[in-house]
Amino acid sequence: MGLRRGASFASMKLVEGARIRISGVLNEGRSESVDLVNEGHAAQPMTGWALASFRGTRIFRFEDGFVLGPGKRVRITSGEGVHHSPPGVLGWTDETVWNNRGDVALLFDCDGEEVVRFVYPKAKTDRLPRHVLVAGEDGTGKIQAVRRIPARARSKVTRTGRSRA
C-alpha cells in the first residue's frame, strides 16, 4: 500500500515511454542535491511520488501536479544550498539529508513501489534488496525491504496450472 494524499491530481504509476533515472547525488558538506532526469519520450506525472534517503530515512514528496517532461531534469535541493525554483529546482529542507559516508537515493511511485535507485559510493551498498514505501501510523512514510520467497519454498506450477508443492 502506497502513501496517498487527498489530491485533486491523479496519482500515476510509471507511464509507458517515460524513463526516470537518478543521475546523481551531490553531497558537498552541508549543500546537497539529487538530480532526476526523464530519458524517455513521454512525460511522467509525479503526483504521489517520493524520493527517500535510505540511511537517513528522510522522504521528499513531489508537489501535486508536478510533471517531469521528456528530456527534462529536476534538481531536489537540501541542506544549506536549499533552493526552490520550480519546475527545474525543488527545495526539500534546509537540514542535511544525505549521509556523507554513503547512502541510497530511492525513488518511489504513487503506490510506494521502488522505481529506481542511486547508490554512492557504488561498492558500499550495491546489494540492497528492492524496497517499498509504506504509510506509517503517524502519517509519515517508512521504507521496507521487499521480502523474496526462496526458490525452494515456492510451489511449482505445472502446465496444467496445478501446484505440485
BELLINLIN-V939104 format. One record per residue. N is the residue number from 1. RES is the residue in one small letter. SS is DSSP state (hx for helix, st for strand, lp for the rest). PSI is psi as a letter, one per 40 degrees, with the letter a starting at -180 (999 if undefined). D_LAST is the distance of its C-alpha to the last C-alpha in Angstrom with 1 decimal. Layout:
BEGIN
N_RES_SS_PSI_D_LAST ; N_RES_SS_PSI_D_LAST
END
This chain:
BEGIN
1_m_lp_h_29.1 ; 2_g_lp_i_32.0 ; 3_l_lp_h_35.6 ; 4_r_lp_i_37.7 ; 5_r_lp_i_41.4 ; 6_g_lp_g_43.4 ; 7_a_lp_i_44.9 ; 8_s_lp_e_46.8 ; 9_f_lp_i_45.2 ; 10_a_lp_h_41.8 ; 11_s_lp_i_39.1 ; 12_m_lp_i_37.3 ; 13_k_lp_a_34.3 ; 14_l_lp_h_35.0 ; 15_v_lp_h_37.2 ; 16_e_lp_h_36.6 ; 17_g_lp_e_39.2 ; 18_a_lp_i_39.6 ; 19_r_lp_g_38.7 ; 20_i_st_h_39.3 ; 21_r_st_i_39.7 ; 22_i_st_h_41.0 ; 23_s_st_e_43.7 ; 24_g_st_i_44.8 ; 25_v_st_h_45.5 ; 26_l_st_h_49.1 ; 27_n_st_g_49.7 ; 28_e_st_g_53.3 ; 29_g_lp_b_54.1 ; 30_r_lp_e_54.4 ; 31_s_st_h_54.3 ; 32_e_st_i_50.9 ; 33_s_st_i_49.3 ; 34_v_st_h_46.1 ; 35_d_st_h_46.4 ; 36_l_st_i_44.1 ; 37_v_st_i_44.6 ; 38_n_st_h_43.4 ; 39_e_lp_e_43.3 ; 40_g_lp_a_42.2 ; 41_h_lp_e_44.3 ; 42_a_lp_i_43.4 ; 43_a_lp_i_44.5 ; 44_q_st_h_41.9 ; 45_p_st_h_42.6 ; 46_m_lp_e_41.8 ; 47_t_lp_h_42.2 ; 48_g_lp_e_39.5 ; 49_w_lp_i_38.6 ; 50_a_st_i_39.0 ; 51_l_st_h_39.7 ; 52_a_st_i_38.8 ; 53_s_st_h_39.7 ; 54_f_lp_d_36.7 ; 55_r_lp_d_39.0 ; 56_g_lp_e_41.4 ; 57_t_lp_f_39.0 ; 58_r_lp_i_41.8 ; 59_i_st_h_41.0 ; 60_f_st_h_43.2 ; 61_r_st_h_42.8 ; 62_f_lp_i_44.3 ; 63_e_lp_i_47.0 ; 64_d_lp_h_46.4 ; 65_g_lp_e_47.5 ; 66_f_lp_h_47.2 ; 67_v_st_h_46.3 ; 68_l_st_h_45.8 ; 69_g_lp_i_47.4 ; 70_p_lp_h_46.5 ; 71_g_lp_e_48.1 ; 72_k_lp_i_49.0 ; 73_r_st_i_48.4 ; 74_v_st_i_48.6 ; 75_r_st_h_49.4 ; 76_i_st_h_48.3 ; 77_t_st_i_50.8 ; 78_s_st_i_50.9 ; 79_g_st_a_53.1 ; 80_e_lp_d_56.8 ; 81_g_lp_e_56.5 ; 82_v_lp_h_54.9 ; 83_h_lp_h_56.3 ; 84_h_lp_h_55.5 ; 85_s_st_g_56.7 ; 86_p_lp_i_54.2 ; 87_p_lp_e_52.8 ; 88_g_lp_d_52.9 ; 89_v_st_h_52.9 ; 90_l_st_h_51.1 ; 91_g_st_h_52.0 ; 92_w_st_c_49.3 ; 93_t_st_i_51.1 ; 94_d_lp_e_54.0 ; 95_e_lp_i_51.9 ; 96_t_lp_i_50.1 ; 97_v_lp_d_46.4 ; 98_w_lp_h_45.2 ; 99_n_lp_h_44.8 ; 100_n_lp_d_47.4 ; 101_r_lp_e_45.2 ; 102_g_lp_i_42.3 ; 103_d_st_i_40.1 ; 104_v_st_h_37.6 ; 105_a_st_h_38.7 ; 106_l_st_h_35.9 ; 107_l_st_h_36.4 ; 108_f_st_i_34.3 ; 109_d_lp_a_34.5 ; 110_c_lp_e_35.3 ; 111_d_lp_e_31.7 ; 112_g_lp_e_31.6 ; 113_e_st_h_29.4 ; 114_e_st_h_30.6 ; 115_v_st_d_32.4 ; 116_v_st_i_34.1 ; 117_r_st_i_35.2 ; 118_f_st_h_38.1 ; 119_v_st_h_38.0 ; 120_y_st_i_41.2 ; 121_p_lp_i_42.0 ; 122_k_lp_d_39.2 ; 123_a_lp_d_38.3 ; 124_k_lp_d_37.9 ; 125_t_lp_f_34.9 ; 126_d_lp_e_33.4 ; 127_r_lp_f_29.9 ; 128_l_lp_i_29.3 ; 129_p_lp_i_26.1 ; 130_r_lp_i_26.6 ; 131_h_st_i_28.1 ; 132_v_st_i_28.7 ; 133_l_st_h_31.9 ; 134_v_st_i_31.6 ; 135_a_st_h_34.4 ; 136_g_lp_i_35.7 ; 137_e_lp_d_37.1 ; 138_d_lp_e_40.6 ; 139_g_lp_e_40.1 ; 140_t_lp_i_39.7 ; 141_g_st_i_36.7 ; 142_k_st_h_34.3 ; 143_i_st_h_32.3 ; 144_q_st_i_28.7 ; 145_a_st_i_26.3 ; 146_v_lp_h_23.2 ; 147_r_lp_h_20.1 ; 148_r_lp_i_17.6 ; 149_i_lp_h_13.9 ; 150_p_lp_i_13.5 ; 151_a_hx_d_11.6 ; 152_r_hx_d_9.6 ; 153_a_hx_e_8.6 ; 154_r_lp_i_7.7 ; 155_s_lp_i_4.7 ; 156_k_st_i_6.0 ; 157_v_st_h_8.4 ; 158_t_lp_i_10.3 ; 159_r_lp_d_14.0 ; 160_t_lp_e_14.1 ; 161_g_lp_e_12.4 ; 162_r_lp_i_9.5 ; 163_s_st_h_6.0 ; 164_r_st_g_3.8 ; 165_a_lp_999_0.0
END
